[in-house]
């Protein structure tokens, strides 16, 4: 019996920027049609090209992800993302494609997308199989790659492996209560590939074949792509396949060994989108037009690893942790229809109530959390160069590609958006959200925590008024848990050099440490002033305080990734070298 075919709804305009990546899952059989089109069958997968931290601040970003249909033989066809928006990534699809189209991705060096004349679902995305019991849940194969046209840079295999096995593994174990354990199980020093970044599926497939990588539950192929030269066609700062759950596995590449970047891209493999900022003209929320005009600024959440990638590997927001399925019930409270008062413990403390969920009548969810210089957020008191607030933050659960939106609790007029990185709710100032259905007031911020009151119904007197909040316009451009024992020693694959290319250094074998150090317990909660502290430029060691804990990991959903740039004005570099 043939699989049921479900036609995809095609948008009026098929010309879009960006794309999505595909994974091998079905025969790739182009066939000519009477109308001049070709039919291709393969699997649909999503990924988002990332810009560097410096580029994000300079106003650079990709407006949409990249989309490909890829067959078992690795051949792929790029298609406009919006044209297949009703088809689930990871599913097997049949797409009739027409003439090539020029879009923003072509200018970045990617191959042209093909016009979509028709699209149908052949088979739904398979459910992720469970990871074998007793193993590292997320096994990473690291390959150092010089793509076509590149040269090796000075990054060592050991530095990439160490980043994954120490800060990255420690972060994900800590944030998920040990439900996600990351470790390098195979590593390959520099190889040259015939493929370049313009066709990322071909690049991943060639590297996988060279080292014998086999995809599967919880298996990740991480390419370190040489950063030299910096302007290789199609080479983004990072690129990651979007997973359907923490057990999906996936492919990714980075051009920097920055732990925050690697952890960020792995987050996409796990199924998370970006943590971005929602800014409205003088209001916390607003409409897309008129005096309350809003924008979504991609990556603008500096507190969260899924926001800007810099030298802090920031704790997951409550919205992201909930989406991933690692937000324990004991750490949360849901605000009722009347008046709810809660004392929040700091997010980094690893104990107590650390998040409050609010939901308006339309089903839009909001989360309150308290950020204080404790545990992983310790840098707020030691290296707060951007003058970020300690205090209570309000996030709204977002749709793709920005799955967590940080609302500005002390909103600026539009003219001040670029310089305004202070987002905490101000004590004693009622703020209404959800079109006035919910009012939030921070009653007090003390050493014991932050007390907040949520009132359902009409806005409280004196509340910062907001209008109903449809999807905003997107600006163009841009309890302590010991980490799990690491896997068996890394096995280095045999070196290989593509025909006609120069030789590269022989691979080295990099052992994985027997275990990572346990995270220290958090100390007493310090008193936190209502206003942000002045930045401290002294470098701080990577804090390892606990965050979310949970006994089991729930499957996430397939998520898009990306958004717009932070600002058109360049701010100080996010990473000191």
C-alpha positions as CSV (number, residue, x, y, z in Angstrom):
1,X,0.0,0.0,0.0
2,X,1.5,3.3,-1.1
3,X,1.9,6.1,1.5
4,X,-0.8,8.7,1.8
5,X,0.2,11.9,0.0
6,X,-0.8,15.1,1.5
7,X,-0.5,18.2,-0.7
8,X,1.4,21.1,0.8
9,X,-0.2,24.6,0.9
10,X,1.9,26.9,-1.3
11,X,2.2,30.5,-0.4
12,X,1.4,33.2,-2.9
13,X,5.1,34.3,-3.0
14,X,7.7,31.6,-3.4
15,X,10.7,33.9,-3.5
16,X,12.4,33.9,-0.1
17,X,15.8,34.3,1.4
18,X,17.6,31.5,3.3
19,X,17.0,27.8,3.4
20,X,16.9,24.5,5.3
21,X,19.0,21.4,5.2
22,X,18.1,17.8,4.4
23,X,19.1,14.4,5.7
24,X,19.2,11.3,3.7
25,X,16.0,9.3,3.9
26,X,14.6,8.3,0.5
27,X,15.5,7.8,-3.1
28,X,16.4,11.0,-4.8
29,X,15.0,10.6,-8.3
30,X,14.7,13.7,-10.4
31,X,12.3,13.1,-13.3
32,X,11.3,15.5,-16.1
33,X,7.7,16.7,-16.3
34,X,5.7,17.8,-19.2
35,X,5.6,21.4,-17.9
36,X,9.4,21.6,-17.8
37,X,9.7,20.9,-14.1
38,X,11.5,18.0,-12.3
39,X,10.3,15.9,-9.5
40,X,12.6,15.1,-6.7
41,X,12.0,12.8,-3.7
42,X,14.1,12.9,-0.5
43,X,14.1,14.1,3.1
44,X,13.6,17.6,4.4
45,X,15.7,19.0,7.3
46,X,16.2,22.5,8.7
47,X,19.3,24.5,9.6
48,X,20.1,28.2,10.1
49,X,23.3,29.9,9.0
50,X,24.8,31.9,12.0
51,X,26.7,35.1,11.8
52,X,29.7,35.9,14.0
53,X,29.1,37.8,17.3
54,X,30.8,40.8,15.7
55,X,28.6,40.4,12.6
56,X,25.4,40.2,14.7
57,X,26.3,43.6,16.3
58,X,27.1,45.1,12.9
59,X,23.6,44.3,11.7
60,X,24.4,41.1,9.8
61,X,22.1,38.0,9.9
62,X,20.1,35.6,7.7
63,X,16.4,36.3,7.5
64,X,15.4,32.7,7.0
65,X,16.9,29.2,7.2
66,X,18.2,27.2,4.3
67,X,16.1,24.3,2.8
68,X,17.2,21.3,0.8
69,X,15.6,18.1,-0.4
70,X,18.3,15.4,-0.1
71,X,18.3,11.8,-1.3
72,X,20.2,8.7,-0.2
73,X,23.0,9.3,-2.6
74,X,23.7,12.7,-1.0
75,X,22.5,14.7,-4.0
76,X,20.5,17.7,-2.9
77,X,18.3,20.4,-4.3
78,X,17.8,23.7,-2.5
79,X,14.3,25.1,-2.4
80,X,12.7,28.3,-1.0
81,X,11.8,27.7,2.7
82,X,8.4,29.3,2.5
83,X,7.4,27.1,-0.4
84,X,7.5,24.0,1.8
85,X,6.6,25.6,5.1
86,X,3.7,23.1,5.7
87,X,6.0,20.1,5.5
88,X,7.7,18.9,8.6
89,X,11.5,18.8,8.6
90,X,12.8,15.2,8.6
91,X,9.8,13.9,6.5
92,X,10.2,12.4,3.1
93,X,8.7,14.7,0.4
94,X,8.1,14.8,-3.3
95,X,8.8,18.2,-4.7
96,X,8.4,19.4,-8.3
97,X,11.0,22.1,-9.0
98,X,11.4,24.6,-11.7
99,X,13.9,27.3,-12.7
100,X,16.7,28.5,-10.3
101,X,16.0,31.6,-8.3
102,X,18.3,34.3,-7.1
103,X,18.0,35.1,-3.4
104,X,20.0,36.4,-0.4
105,X,21.7,33.0,0.1
106,X,23.1,33.1,-3.4
107,X,24.9,36.3,-2.6
108,X,26.4,34.5,0.4
109,X,27.8,31.8,-1.8
110,X,25.1,29.1,-1.6
111,X,23.8,27.4,-4.7
112,X,20.5,28.8,-6.1
113,X,17.2,27.6,-4.9
114,X,14.8,26.0,-7.4
115,X,11.2,27.3,-7.7
116,X,8.7,25.0,-6.2
117,X,5.8,24.1,-8.5
118,X,4.3,21.5,-6.2
119,X,5.1,19.6,-3.0
120,X,3.6,16.6,-1.3
121,X,4.3,14.6,1.8
122,X,5.4,11.0,1.1
123,X,6.1,9.8,4.6
124,X,6.1,11.5,8.0
125,X,9.3,12.1,9.9
126,X,10.2,8.9,11.9
127,X,10.1,9.1,15.6
128,X,13.5,9.4,17.2
129,X,14.7,6.0,18.5
130,X,15.8,5.8,22.2
131,X,19.5,6.1,22.9
132,X,20.9,2.8,24.2
133,X,20.8,2.6,28.0
134,X,24.1,3.2,29.8
135,X,25.8,5.1,27.1
136,X,26.5,8.8,26.6
137,X,23.2,10.1,25.3
138,X,24.8,12.4,22.8
139,X,27.9,11.1,21.1
140,X,29.9,13.6,19.1
141,X,32.3,12.8,16.2
142,X,34.7,15.8,15.6
143,X,36.3,16.3,12.2
144,X,38.7,19.1,11.4
145,X,37.9,20.2,7.8
146,X,39.6,22.3,5.2
147,X,36.8,22.8,2.6
148,X,37.4,23.5,-1.0
149,X,39.3,26.8,-1.4
150,X,40.4,26.9,2.2
151,X,43.6,26.5,4.2
152,X,44.1,25.1,7.7
153,X,44.0,27.7,10.5
154,X,45.8,27.4,13.8
155,X,43.1,25.7,15.7
156,X,44.0,22.2,17.1
157,X,41.9,19.1,17.2
158,X,42.6,18.9,21.0
159,X,41.1,22.4,21.6
160,X,37.8,21.5,19.9
161,X,37.6,18.1,21.6
162,X,38.4,19.7,25.0
163,X,35.7,22.3,24.4
164,X,33.1,19.6,23.8
165,X,34.2,17.3,26.6
166,X,34.6,20.0,29.3
167,X,32.5,23.2,29.2
168,X,30.0,22.1,26.6
169,X,29.4,18.7,28.2
170,X,29.3,20.2,31.7
171,X,26.7,22.8,30.5
172,X,24.2,20.4,28.9
173,X,24.5,17.9,31.8
174,X,23.9,20.7,34.3
175,X,21.0,22.3,32.4
176,X,19.2,19.0,31.9
177,X,19.8,17.3,35.2
178,X,22.0,14.7,33.5
179,X,19.4,13.8,30.9
180,X,21.7,15.1,28.1
181,X,25.3,13.9,28.4
182,X,27.7,14.9,25.7
183,X,31.0,13.4,24.9
184,X,33.4,13.0,21.9
185,X,33.7,9.4,20.8
186,X,35.7,9.8,17.6
187,X,38.0,12.6,16.4
188,X,39.8,13.2,13.1
189,X,42.5,15.8,12.5
190,X,42.6,18.0,9.4
191,X,41.2,16.6,6.2
192,X,40.6,18.4,2.9
193,X,37.3,18.0,1.1
194,X,36.3,18.4,-2.5
195,X,33.1,19.9,-1.3
196,X,32.8,23.5,-0.1
197,X,30.4,25.4,2.1
198,X,28.1,26.3,-0.8
199,X,26.6,22.8,-0.6
200,X,26.7,22.0,3.2
201,X,25.0,18.7,2.7
202,X,27.7,17.5,0.4
203,X,30.3,18.8,2.9
204,X,28.8,16.9,5.7
205,X,28.3,13.7,3.6
206,X,31.9,13.8,2.4
207,X,33.3,14.2,5.9
208,X,31.0,11.5,7.2
209,X,32.2,9.0,4.5
210,X,35.9,9.8,5.2
211,X,35.6,9.0,9.0
212,X,32.9,6.3,8.8
213,X,30.3,8.3,10.7
214,X,26.8,6.7,10.8
215,X,23.8,8.8,11.8
216,X,21.6,7.5,14.5
217,X,19.9,8.4,17.8
218,X,22.0,10.8,19.8
219,X,24.8,10.8,17.3
220,X,26.3,14.2,16.2
221,X,28.7,15.0,13.4
222,X,30.6,18.2,14.3
223,X,32.8,19.7,11.7
224,X,35.3,22.4,12.6
225,X,35.5,24.2,9.3
226,X,38.7,26.2,8.9
227,X,38.3,30.0,9.4
228,X,40.8,30.7,6.7
229,X,40.1,32.5,4.6
230,X,37.2,34.2,6.4
231,X,35.2,34.9,3.2
232,X,34.9,31.4,1.8
233,X,31.7,31.2,-0.3
234,X,28.8,29.9,1.8
235,X,30.8,29.4,5.0
236,X,28.8,30.7,7.9
237,X,30.1,31.2,11.4
238,X,28.1,28.1,12.4
239,X,25.4,26.0,10.8
240,X,23.3,23.3,12.5
241,X,20.6,20.9,11.5
242,X,17.4,21.3,13.4
243,X,16.4,18.3,15.4
244,X,13.0,17.0,16.5
245,X,14.1,16.1,20.1
246,X,17.2,15.7,22.3
247,X,17.6,12.2,21.0
248,X,17.6,13.1,17.3
249,X,21.3,13.6,16.8
250,X,22.3,15.7,13.8
251,X,25.0,17.5,11.8
252,X,26.6,20.8,12.5
253,X,29.7,22.9,11.8
254,X,31.4,25.7,13.5
255,X,34.3,28.0,12.5
256,X,35.4,28.8,16.1
257,X,36.2,26.7,19.1
258,X,34.2,29.0,21.4
259,X,32.3,26.8,23.8
260,X,29.2,29.0,23.7
261,X,29.0,28.6,19.9
262,X,29.4,24.8,20.0
263,X,26.8,24.5,22.8
264,X,24.5,26.8,20.8
265,X,24.7,24.7,17.7
266,X,24.2,21.5,19.6
267,X,21.1,23.2,21.1
268,X,19.7,23.4,17.5
269,X,20.4,19.7,17.0
270,X,18.4,19.1,20.3
271,X,15.4,21.0,18.8
272,X,15.8,24.6,20.2
273,X,15.4,27.8,18.3
274,X,17.0,31.2,19.1
275,X,16.5,33.2,22.3
276,X,15.9,36.7,21.0
277,X,14.6,40.0,22.2
278,X,11.2,41.7,21.7
279,X,11.4,45.5,21.7
280,X,8.5,47.8,21.5
281,X,8.3,51.6,21.3
282,X,7.9,52.6,24.9
283,X,5.8,49.5,25.8
284,X,6.5,46.0,27.0
285,X,4.4,44.6,24.2
286,X,2.6,46.3,21.3
287,X,1.2,46.1,17.8
288,X,3.2,45.9,14.6
289,X,2.2,49.3,13.5
290,X,1.6,52.7,15.0
291,X,3.2,54.1,18.2
292,X,3.6,50.7,19.8
293,X,5.5,49.3,16.8
294,X,7.7,46.3,17.8
295,X,10.6,44.4,16.4
296,X,12.2,41.0,17.1
297,X,15.9,41.3,17.4
298,X,17.6,37.9,16.9
299,X,20.1,36.7,19.5
300,X,19.4,39.7,21.7
301,X,19.1,37.5,24.9
302,X,22.6,37.8,26.3
303,X,21.6,35.6,29.3
304,X,20.9,32.4,27.4
305,X,23.2,30.1,25.3
306,X,20.6,30.1,22.5
307,X,21.0,33.9,22.3
308,X,24.3,35.7,21.5
309,X,27.3,33.5,21.5
310,X,30.0,35.1,23.6
311,X,32.4,34.0,26.4
312,X,29.5,33.2,28.8
313,X,27.7,29.9,28.3
314,X,24.4,31.3,29.6
315,X,21.7,29.3,31.4
316,X,18.7,28.2,29.4
317,X,15.6,30.4,29.9
318,X,12.6,28.8,31.5
319,X,10.9,29.0,28.1
320,X,13.7,27.0,26.4
321,X,14.1,24.5,29.2
322,X,10.4,23.9,29.1
323,X,10.4,23.4,25.3
324,X,13.3,20.9,25.7
325,X,11.3,19.1,28.4
326,X,13.8,19.5,31.2
327,X,12.0,22.0,33.4
328,X,11.1,20.1,36.6
329,X,7.7,20.6,38.1
330,X,9.3,21.2,41.6
331,X,11.0,24.3,40.2
332,X,8.0,25.9,38.7
333,X,4.6,27.4,39.7
334,X,1.7,28.3,37.5
335,X,-0.1,31.6,38.1
336,X,-3.8,31.1,38.6
337,X,-6.8,33.2,37.3
338,X,-6.8,35.4,40.4
339,X,-3.8,36.8,42.3
340,X,-0.7,34.7,42.7
341,X,2.3,35.7,44.8
342,X,5.6,33.7,44.5
343,X,9.1,34.2,45.8
344,X,11.5,33.2,43.1
345,X,14.9,31.7,43.9
346,X,17.8,32.7,41.5
347,X,17.8,30.7,38.3
348,X,21.4,29.6,39.0
349,X,20.8,28.4,42.5
350,X,19.6,24.9,41.6
351,X,16.8,24.9,44.2
352,X,13.5,26.3,45.1
353,X,10.9,27.8,42.8
354,X,12.8,29.3,39.9
355,X,10.1,30.0,37.3
356,X,6.5,31.2,37.1
357,X,4.3,30.4,34.1
358,X,1.6,32.8,33.0
359,X,-0.9,32.1,30.2
360,X,-3.4,34.5,28.6
361,X,-6.8,33.6,27.2
362,X,-5.3,33.1,23.7
363,X,-2.9,30.5,25.1
364,X,0.2,32.6,24.8
365,X,2.7,31.5,27.5
366,X,5.0,33.8,29.5
367,X,7.7,32.9,32.0
368,X,9.1,34.9,34.9
369,X,12.6,34.0,36.2
370,X,15.1,35.7,38.6
371,X,18.6,36.3,37.4
372,X,21.2,37.0,40.1
373,X,25.0,36.6,40.3
374,X,24.8,33.0,41.5
375,X,26.1,29.8,39.9
376,X,26.3,30.0,36.1
377,X,25.0,33.6,36.3
378,X,27.8,34.6,38.6
379,X,29.3,36.7,35.9
380,X,26.5,39.3,36.4
381,X,28.5,40.5,39.4
382,X,32.1,40.0,38.1
383,X,32.2,40.4,34.3
384,X,29.0,42.4,33.5
385,X,30.5,44.4,30.7
386,X,27.2,45.1,29.0
387,X,25.5,46.3,32.2
388,X,22.9,43.6,32.0
389,X,20.3,43.6,34.8
390,X,20.2,41.4,37.8
391,X,16.5,41.0,38.5
392,X,13.3,39.4,37.3
393,X,13.1,38.8,33.6
394,X,9.9,38.2,31.6
395,X,10.0,35.9,28.5
396,X,7.3,35.1,26.0
397,X,7.2,31.7,24.3
398,X,7.8,32.4,20.6
399,X,7.1,30.7,17.3
400,X,9.8,29.7,14.8
401,X,12.4,30.8,14.5
402,X,12.7,32.6,17.9
403,X,11.3,30.2,20.5
404,X,12.1,32.4,23.5
405,X,11.5,36.2,23.4
406,X,13.0,38.4,26.2
407,X,10.6,41.3,26.8
408,X,12.0,44.7,27.9
409,X,10.7,45.4,31.4
410,X,11.9,49.0,31.2
411,X,11.1,49.8,27.5
412,X,12.8,52.6,25.6
413,X,11.5,54.6,22.7
414,X,12.5,53.3,19.3
415,X,15.4,55.7,19.1
416,X,17.0,54.1,22.1
417,X,16.6,50.5,21.2
418,X,20.1,49.8,20.1
419,X,21.8,50.9,23.3
420,X,19.1,49.4,25.6
421,X,20.3,46.0,27.0
422,X,18.6,46.4,30.4
423,X,15.5,44.3,30.4
424,X,14.6,43.4,34.1
425,X,11.2,44.4,35.5
426,X,11.5,47.4,37.8
427,X,10.4,46.7,41.4
428,X,7.1,48.3,42.3
429,X,6.1,49.0,38.7
430,X,3.1,46.9,37.5
431,X,3.4,45.7,33.9
432,X,0.5,44.3,31.9
433,X,0.9,41.8,29.1
434,X,-1.4,39.6,27.0
435,X,-3.4,42.6,25.9
436,X,-4.0,43.6,29.5
437,X,-5.2,40.2,30.7
438,X,-2.2,39.7,33.0
439,X,-0.4,42.2,35.3
440,X,3.0,41.4,36.8
441,X,4.6,43.3,39.7
442,X,8.0,42.7,41.3
443,X,7.3,43.4,44.9
444,X,10.8,43.0,46.3
445,X,14.3,41.8,45.5
446,X,16.3,40.6,48.4
447,X,19.1,38.2,49.3
448,X,16.4,35.5,49.8
449,X,15.0,35.9,46.3
450,X,12.6,38.0,44.3
451,X,8.9,38.2,45.2
452,X,6.5,38.7,42.3
453,X,2.7,39.1,42.1
454,X,0.6,38.1,39.1
455,X,-2.9,39.3,38.7
456,X,-5.3,37.9,36.1
457,X,-8.1,40.1,34.6
458,X,-8.1,43.8,34.1
459,X,-4.8,45.7,34.3
460,X,-3.8,47.0,37.7
461,X,-4.0,50.7,38.3
462,X,-0.8,52.4,37.1
463,X,0.3,49.4,35.0
464,X,2.4,49.9,31.9
465,X,-0.2,49.6,29.3
466,X,0.3,47.3,26.3
467,X,-1.8,46.6,23.2
468,X,-2.7,43.1,22.0
469,X,0.5,41.4,20.8
470,X,0.3,39.7,17.4
471,X,3.5,38.4,16.0
472,X,5.9,41.3,15.7
473,X,7.6,42.3,12.4
474,X,11.1,40.9,12.1
475,X,13.8,43.4,11.1
476,X,15.8,42.5,8.0
477,X,19.5,41.6,8.3
478,X,20.2,40.0,10.9
479,X,19.8,21.0,42.0
480,X,23.5,20.3,41.2
481,X,24.0,17.4,38.9
482,X,27.4,15.9,38.4
483,X,28.3,15.5,34.7
484,X,28.1,12.0,33.4
485,X,31.1,9.9,33.0
486,X,32.7,10.6,29.6
487,X,32.8,7.9,26.9
488,X,35.6,5.6,25.9
489,X,38.8,7.2,24.5
490,X,38.6,9.0,21.2
491,X,39.5,6.9,18.1
492,X,41.2,9.0,15.4
493,X,40.2,8.1,11.9
494,X,42.8,7.5,9.2
495,X,44.0,10.6,7.5
496,X,42.7,11.3,4.0
497,X,43.5,13.8,1.3
498,X,41.2,14.5,-1.6
499,X,42.7,14.0,-5.1
500,X,44.6,17.0,-6.4
501,X,44.9,18.7,-3.0
502,X,47.9,19.3,-0.8
503,X,48.7,17.0,2.2
504,X,47.6,18.0,5.7
505,X,49.0,17.0,9.1
506,X,48.4,13.5,10.2
507,X,45.5,12.9,12.6
508,X,46.1,12.6,16.3
509,X,44.2,10.6,18.9
510,X,42.8,12.7,21.7
511,X,41.6,10.9,24.8
512,X,38.4,11.9,26.6
513,X,39.0,12.5,30.4
514,X,37.6,9.8,32.6
515,X,35.1,12.2,34.1
516,X,34.4,15.9,34.3
517,X,34.6,17.8,37.6
518,X,31.5,18.1,39.6
519,X,29.9,21.5,39.7
520,X,30.3,23.3,43.0
521,X,27.2,24.0,45.0
522,X,26.0,27.6,44.9
523,X,26.7,29.8,47.8
524,X,24.4,32.2,49.7
525,X,22.2,34.4,47.5
526,X,23.5,37.9,47.6
527,X,21.4,41.0,47.8
528,X,20.7,42.3,44.3
529,X,20.1,46.0,43.6
530,X,17.2,47.0,41.5
531,X,19.5,48.7,39.0
532,X,22.2,47.0,36.9
533,X,25.7,46.9,38.3
534,X,28.5,48.6,36.4
535,X,30.5,46.3,34.2
536,X,33.6,44.7,35.5
537,X,36.2,44.0,32.9
538,X,38.3,41.6,34.9
539,X,38.0,38.1,33.3
540,X,36.0,35.6,35.4
541,X,36.5,31.9,35.4
542,X,33.7,29.8,33.9
543,X,31.1,29.4,36.6
544,X,29.7,25.9,37.1
545,X,26.7,26.4,39.3
546,X,23.7,24.2,38.9
547,X,20.5,25.1,37.0
548,X,17.5,23.0,36.0
549,X,17.3,19.4,37.2
550,X,14.9,16.8,36.0
551,X,14.7,13.0,36.3
552,X,13.9,12.4,32.6
553,X,14.1,14.2,29.3
554,X,10.9,14.8,27.2
555,X,11.0,15.0,23.5
556,X,11.0,18.5,22.0
557,X,9.4,19.6,18.7
558,X,11.0,20.4,15.4
559,X,12.1,24.0,15.5
560,X,13.3,26.5,13.1
561,X,16.3,28.6,13.9
562,X,17.3,32.2,13.2
563,X,16.1,35.7,13.2
564,X,17.4,39.2,12.6
565,X,20.6,41.0,13.6
566,X,20.9,42.6,17.0
567,X,21.8,46.1,15.9
568,X,22.9,48.2,13.0
569,X,25.4,49.9,15.3
570,X,28.6,48.0,16.2
571,X,29.0,47.4,19.9
572,X,32.2,46.2,21.7
573,X,33.2,42.7,20.6
574,X,31.5,39.9,22.5
575,X,34.5,37.8,22.8
576,X,37.9,38.9,24.2
577,X,40.8,36.9,22.7
